[in-house]
Amino acid sequence: MKRILVALAAVALVAGCASTPDTQEPAAVEDRAPGAVKPGPATEPIKPQVIPSAPITDPSKDPRLKDPASPLSKRSVYFDFDSDAIKPEFVPLVEAHAAFLRQYPNAKMLIQGNADERGSREYNLGLGQRRADALKSRLVLLGAKEAQIESVSLGEEKPVCTDPTEECYAKNRRGDMLYAGEF
């Protein structure tokens, strides 16, 4: 009797483990042929910057910081309403600043997170801090040293525009990257 019960239990166990084949959609195939269009945000690659021939030990003396043709002269990253996500159009700018910080390990940066006037003062301080921290995190992921960067929030206290319009609010939703000597 025990042998029959054991045999029935084994048959029940095997029958319970049987499965039916899944009917999944096949995976998409990516075309890696030269010239193929790749999905994703349309960003333009950063053109290599000419590094000065004479070694510069003071990062603030690097002429690229003041050259309007250089991405390093641009210091603001703008954010969407109520967001701390870095927009794809600003990724090359952040990458250029990360490369600069890697080149000059003694360079120091202050990131000031800002928000528009909508929302409470406390909320805007928190949002500004999240924006500054998002920029700092991206720079560190790209090779800058964490000790080189300080992130602070100014909330709604340092607007560049004071009109109550969406265009003006958009100018105030930003993170400003400043190098030592500029703050």
C-alpha positions in Angstrom: 0.0 0.0 0.0 2.8 2.4 0.9 4.5 1.7 -2.5 1.3 2.6 -4.3 0.9 5.9 -2.4 4.6 6.8 -3.0 4.1 6.0 -6.7 0.9 8.1 -6.9 2.7 11.0 -5.0 5.6 10.9 -7.5 3.2 10.9 -10.5 1.3 13.9 -9.0 4.5 15.8 -8.4 5.7 15.2 -12.0 2.3 16.2 -13.4 2.3 19.4 -11.2 5.7 20.5 -12.5 4.7 20.2 -16.1 4.6 23.6 -17.8 3.2 25.0 -21.0 5.4 26.9 -23.4 5.4 30.7 -23.1 4.2 32.8 -26.0 6.4 35.9 -25.7 7.1 38.5 -28.4 10.5 38.0 -30.0 13.2 40.5 -28.9 13.8 43.5 -31.1 16.9 43.3 -33.3 19.2 46.3 -33.2 20.7 47.4 -36.5 24.4 48.0 -35.9 25.4 48.6 -39.5 27.4 51.8 -40.0 25.1 54.8 -40.6 22.1 53.0 -39.0 19.8 55.3 -37.0 20.0 54.5 -33.3 17.0 55.0 -31.0 17.3 57.5 -28.2 17.6 61.2 -27.6 19.2 63.2 -30.4 22.3 64.8 -28.9 25.3 66.1 -30.7 28.7 64.8 -29.7 31.0 67.3 -28.0 33.7 68.6 -30.2 37.1 67.9 -28.7 38.4 71.0 -27.0 41.9 72.2 -27.6 43.9 71.9 -24.4 46.3 74.8 -24.0 49.9 73.8 -24.9 51.5 75.2 -21.8 50.5 73.3 -18.7 48.1 75.2 -16.5 48.1 74.5 -12.9 45.4 76.9 -11.9 42.1 75.7 -13.4 40.6 79.2 -13.2 43.2 80.4 -15.7 42.0 77.9 -18.4 40.8 80.0 -21.3 38.0 77.5 -22.1 36.1 78.7 -19.1 35.5 82.1 -20.6 35.5 81.2 -24.3 31.9 81.5 -25.6 32.5 78.7 -28.1 33.4 76.3 -25.4 30.7 74.3 -23.5 32.7 75.1 -20.3 31.5 78.7 -20.5 27.9 77.5 -20.1 27.2 76.9 -16.5 23.5 76.4 -16.2 21.4 73.2 -16.6 17.7 73.7 -16.8 15.1 71.4 -15.5 11.4 70.6 -16.2 8.7 71.7 -13.7 8.9 69.8 -10.4 11.7 67.6 -11.7 15.4 66.9 -10.9 16.1 64.8 -14.0 18.8 66.1 -16.3 17.4 66.7 -19.7 19.2 64.9 -22.6 20.1 68.2 -24.2 22.2 69.1 -21.2 24.1 65.8 -21.0 27.0 67.0 -23.3 27.4 70.1 -21.1 27.6 68.0 -17.9 30.1 65.6 -19.7 32.3 68.6 -20.6 32.4 69.8 -17.0 33.2 66.3 -15.8 36.1 66.1 -18.2 37.4 69.5 -16.9 37.2 68.3 -13.3 39.0 65.1 -14.2 41.7 67.1 -16.0 42.2 69.4 -13.0 41.9 67.3 -9.8 42.5 70.4 -7.7 39.5 72.3 -9.2 36.6 73.0 -6.9 33.0 73.4 -8.0 29.9 74.7 -6.3 26.5 73.6 -7.7 23.6 75.9 -6.8 20.2 74.3 -7.2 17.3 76.7 -7.9 13.6 76.5 -8.2 10.9 78.9 -9.5 8.6 80.7 -7.0 5.8 78.2 -7.2 5.5 75.9 -4.2 6.4 76.6 -0.5 9.8 77.9 0.5 10.6 74.5 2.2 9.5 72.5 -0.9 11.6 74.7 -3.2 14.7 74.4 -1.0 14.3 70.6 -1.2 13.8 70.6 -4.9 16.8 72.9 -5.4 18.9 70.5 -3.4 17.7 67.5 -5.4 18.6 69.3 -8.6 22.1 70.2 -7.3 22.6 66.6 -6.0 21.5 65.2 -9.4 24.2 67.2 -11.2 26.8 66.3 -8.6 26.0 62.6 -8.9 26.2 62.7 -12.7 29.6 64.5 -12.5 30.9 61.9 -10.1 29.7 59.1 -12.2 31.6 60.6 -15.1 34.8 60.6 -13.2 35.0 63.8 -11.1 35.9 63.3 -7.5 33.2 63.8 -4.9 35.5 66.0 -2.9 35.8 68.5 -5.8 32.0 69.3 -5.8 29.7 70.9 -3.2 26.0 71.1 -3.8 23.7 73.6 -2.1 20.1 74.7 -2.6 19.1 78.3 -3.0 15.4 77.3 -3.5 13.5 80.3 -5.0 15.9 82.9 -3.5 18.0 83.7 -6.5 15.7 84.1 -9.5 17.1 85.3 -12.8 13.6 86.4 -13.9 10.7 87.7 -11.8 7.8 87.8 -14.3 4.9 85.5 -13.4 5.1 83.7 -16.8 6.0 80.1 -17.7 9.0 81.4 -19.8 10.3 83.1 -16.7 9.7 80.2 -14.4 11.6 78.0 -16.8 14.7 80.2 -16.5 14.6 79.8 -12.7 14.4 76.0 -12.7 18.1 75.4 -13.0 21.4 74.2 -11.5 24.3 76.6 -11.7 27.9 75.2 -11.8 30.4 77.6 -10.5 34.2 77.1 -10.2 36.4 78.3 -7.3 36.9 82.1 -7.7 33.3 82.5 -9.0 31.6 82.0 -5.7 
